[in-house]
Amino acid sequence: MNAEGPGGCRQAPESTGAIRVASVPADHVYVRHLSPPDGDRVTRLEDPRPCGAPSGSQQWWPPVMLDPGWVDEHADAFDVFHLHFGFDAQTPGALEELLAALRRNGKPLVYTVHDLVNPHHADENEHRAQLDVLIPGADRLITLTPGAAQEIAARWGRTATVLPHPHVVEPDGLVRPRPRHDTFTVGLHAKSIRPNMDPLPVVRVLADVLPELPGAVLRVDCHPDVDDPASHWYAPGVLDELRGMSREGRLELSVHDYFDDDALWDYLIGLDVSVLPYRFGTHSGWLEACYDLGTTVVAPSCGFYAQQRPCFVYGHDRQGLDAASLRDALHTAYEERPARRADPLERGAERMRIARAHEITYQELL
């Protein structure tokens, strides 16, 4: 089947042949799980190693494939270009040049809109300008939730296919037993406090509520770079306040470097509740991992987190925090203790459906 979009007409490969995709990125859990465990017709090119990345490194950023020169040089090596994320540093002009390179080489662009606002940018104008290039210029659009698709339609007049986020935890982790413990552990991981996070107001409310919940404890995690004046993520005063609350016995504080995947799964499955302290955003892989492991999520009202997987919602956005709704959400999570864990068989079947939908999308563009 031939399809014509901004990239023009193209000749389709044999229906039984491989479809070669230049994916940005390829080595990311979301993208890896767009294929069935045993593979399909879709072959995704490996991420080229960025200049300066160590030999053997799995680093994919900044993505080399976003260079129009790379597209011109490797046009014979792929059939479809699929952009997910990693274009934070690209100017709108640079993205226009990328689209021009794809068009002159007759290569269709699929863009999955993961973020309608960038969680790493305090000012959303830069990301909006990038989207003003990518969304009108893509041959096909995909997003993760109906709400995001509706916003895309309202803002750009484009239709996006809604395909859910595949499982994050590997299949053996989906059947991992949850540990038994006597406490009710509420966790908030502030990470490196990226711009869309406002953890302190949320922590203060949680610390006030927990004495009302017998057996409940509050664990707060943070990366050490927020206390380093030389770090990009320096957030003066945050750890001072958290340490003070820890000394008062209001929370348990853990300051550590980034978890690898195994450590992250250990952390998440050890929580009863994970509270997301976001004040803006769109979708969350963290939420998906909690669903895989059976950890209840209390998510903010911003973005479309509640449309991804079952969770409790509290009011939190750029306008501020609704403390009463956070108290209510935590009380409900404590009292109901819902079993909201992904069914491993359904997660596997969902992954197959998502993979097949991507394969069909690629084929229709060729």
N, C-alpha and C positions, 0 to 999 in steps of 0.2 A: 504494500500500500504506500502510495506517495502522499506526502503532506507538504504544503507550502506555507511557510511563515516568514518572519523577518529574514531568515537565512536563505530563502529561495528554494528552487527545486533541487532534489537530490536523487540519486539512483540508489534503490534499496538493495541490500545484499540478499542472498538466497535466504528464504525463511528459516532454513535449518542451520544457517551459519551463525558464527559468533557475532555478537554485537560488541564492539570495542568502545569503551566509555572512558573519556578523560574526565575523571572525577576530582573535584577540588573540595575536600581532600579525598583520598582513598583509604588511608590507614587511620580511620576513626571508627569507634564502635558503632555509631549510627549507620555509617556507610557500609561497613562490613556486614551488618545484619540486614542489608537490603538484598542480599543474596541468600538462597537456601543453604543449609549446612553442607549439602553435597554439590552445590554449584548449579548453574543453569547456563543459558546461552550468553549471558552478559559477562564480559571480561573487563575488569577495571584496571587501567594502567597503574603501575606503581607510582607513588609520589616521587617526583625527581628530588634529589637531595639539594636543599638550598645551599648557596655559596656560603662557605664557612661552617656548615654543619659537620660534626665529626663523622668520620667514616664509620658505617654501621649504625648510625643514629636513625631513629624512626621519626625524627623531627620533620614535619611537613610544612611548617610555616617559616618565612613567608612563602606562599605557594608559587613555585616556579611557573606552573601552567598558566598563571594569569598574565604572563608576559606575551604580548602579541607576537614577538619574535619566536617564542617557543611554539605558538600555534602555527605560524608559517612553516617552521622547520619540521614539525611533527604531524602535519595535517594528514599524511598518508597512514599514520599509525592509529588513528581513532575515527570513529563514526559519529559519535555524539559527545558533546561537552556538557557536563553536569556540574553546576556550581551549588555548593551547600553553604559554606562559610569560609572565613579566612581572608576576606577582602577588606578588612578594616583599614588597612593602610593605603588602599587604592583611592585615588581621587576620582570624581565623576568623569573627568576627561580621560583618565587611564582606562576606566571601564568602557567608555565609548570606543576607545582604540581596540580593546579586547573584542567587543562586539563586531567592530569593522573587520578585524582579522578573521573571526569566525565566518562572517558573511562572504568575504572574498574567497574563502576556502570551501564554501558550501557546507559548513558544519552547523547543525542545529544546536541551540542552547536550551537546556532544561535548567530551571532555577527553582530550588526548593527554598521557600521563604520560611526559614526557621525563626528569624527575628524581625519583627516590624519596628522594634526599637532595639538599639544595641545596648546590652547590659553593661558594656565597658565604656560607654560614652555618657557623660553627664548631660551634654547638649545633643539632642536627637537630630539637629538640623543636618549634620554631616551624613549620618546614616540615611536620613530621608532623601538627601540628594543622590546617594548611591542607589537607593531603591528606585528613584525616578528615572534612572538609566536602565537598571536591570529588569524591572518588572514590565515596562512597556517593550523592552527589546528582546525578551525571552520568547522562544517558540512555544514552550509549555511551562506552566507554573504548577508547582505542588506546594502544599502546606499541610500542617498537622492537625488542625482543628477547624470546625465550621466557622467559629467566630473570626479566626484569622482570614479565612476565605471571604467572609462577608466584608471585612475591612478592606481587603484587596480589591474587591468588586466596587466598593463605595469610593475608594480613593483613586483607583487607576482604571476602572472599567474593564478589568481583566478577570477571567474565570480561572480559579486555581482548583486543581483536583485535591481532595482531602484524603490523605493517607496517614494513618496513625503512626506514632513513633514505635519502632520495633523494640523488643526486649533489649535491655542494656546488659544485665547479668547473663553470663554464659549458661547454657542449659543445665549443667550440673549444679549451678548455684540456685536455679529456680526450684529445686527440690531439697535444698539444704534445710535441715530442721532449725527452727528458731530456738535460741537458748532459753532455758527456764531461769527466771530470777524473781526475787521477792519484791523488788522495787518497780515503780512505774517511771521509766526514764524518758525525760523530754530532752531532746537535743536541738541545739541551734549551732550550726557551723558557719562562722563568719568568714571563713577562708581568708583571703587577703583584702576583704572589704572593697570589692569592686564598686563602681559608682552607683549601681542600682540597689546596693544594700544599705540599709540603715539599721544596724543590729542593736544599738544601745537602747533606743526606746522600746523595742520589742523585748529585749532581755529584762528591762526593768519591770515590765508588766508581768512577764513569766515568773520572775522571782517573787513578785507580790502575790501571785495566784497560788504558787505551789504549796504554801503552808495550809491552804484550804483543801488539799488533796492528799489524804493520808498515804504515806509510802512513796510519794512522788519525789523525784530528784531532778535537778536541772543541770545538764552538762552543756557547757559552751566551749567550742573549739575555735582556734584562731591560728593563723600562720604568723611566725615571728617577724616577717618583714613589715608588718604594720607598726612595729615599734622601732624600726630602723630609719633614722633620718636620711640615710643615703638611698633608701629604697623608693621606687616609684609609688609603692603602696603605703607609704608612711601615713599613719593616721594618729596624730599626737593625741594622747590622753585616753584612747580607747582601752588599751590594755591596763592602764592605771586604774580606771574605774572597774574593769572586770576583776582585776586582782583584789581590789578593795572589797568587792562583793563576795569574792571567794573567801577572803579572810573572815568575813562576817558569817560564813556558812550558808550564804544564800544560793550559791551555785558551785559546781565543780568545774574548774578551768583547766583546759588542756591546750598548751601552746606547742605546736610541732610543725615540721615541714609537711609538704604535700603528701597525702596518702597515695601509695600505689593502689591498683585496683583491688588486690586482695585485702589490703588494710582498710580500704574504703568499705568493702562489703562487710568486713568484720565490724566496723564501726556502725554501719547502718542497721545491720540485723540485730545489734545489741540495743537499739533504741526502740521504745514503744511508739514514740512520736517524733517526727522531724518537722521543725518549724522553719519555713522559708521566709527570711526577713527582707524580701524584695519590695521595692517601692515602684519599680517599673520593670517591664520585661514582656515576654510573649509566651515561650514554651520552656520546658525544663526536663533535661535528661536526668537530673537528680531525682525528680518526682517519679520518673519511670523506674529508676533503680529501686526506690523505696517500694513501689508497687510489686516489683519482682521479688523482693525479699520479705514482704508482709509488714512493712513499717508504715504506720499511719502518717499521713502528711497533713499539716495545717498550712494552707497556702494563702497568699494574699489575693485580694480581689482584682488587682491589676492583671493585665495579660489574659491568657486563656488557659491557665493551669487547671481550673476546675473542669474544663472540657477534655482534658487529656485522660485523666484517671480519677476514680473516686477519691475525694479528699474533703476535709473541712476547710471552710473559707472564712477569713477575717478581713476587715477593711484596712487596706494599706495601699497607698499609691503616692503620687507626687504631691498630693495635697496634705498627706500626713497619715497618722495611724489612728484607727478607731480602737481604742483600748478595750472598750466594753465588748466588742465583737470578738476580740482575741481571747478575753477571759471566757466568754461563752463557748468558743470553739474548743478551748482546752478542757473546760469542764465536760463538754459533751464527749470529747475523745476519751477522757478518763472514765466517764460513767458507762459509755457504750462499748469501749474497747473493740471496735469492729474488726472482723477478720477480712481485711481487704487485700488479700494476696492474689497475685496473678495465678491462674491455672496454667501449669506448665504445658499441657497439651494444647490449650487454646492459644497460648503465646506462640507455640511452635506453628500452629495452623495460621495464625495471624501473620507471622513472618513469611510464610509461603505465599499468602495472598498479597502482601506488600511487594514481595519480590516479583511475582507474576505481573502485578500492575505496572511496575517499573519496566519490565521487559516489554510489555505491550506498548507503553508510552514511547520507548525508544524505537520500537519497530515501526510505529505509525509515523514517525518523523523521517524515516529513511525511504 
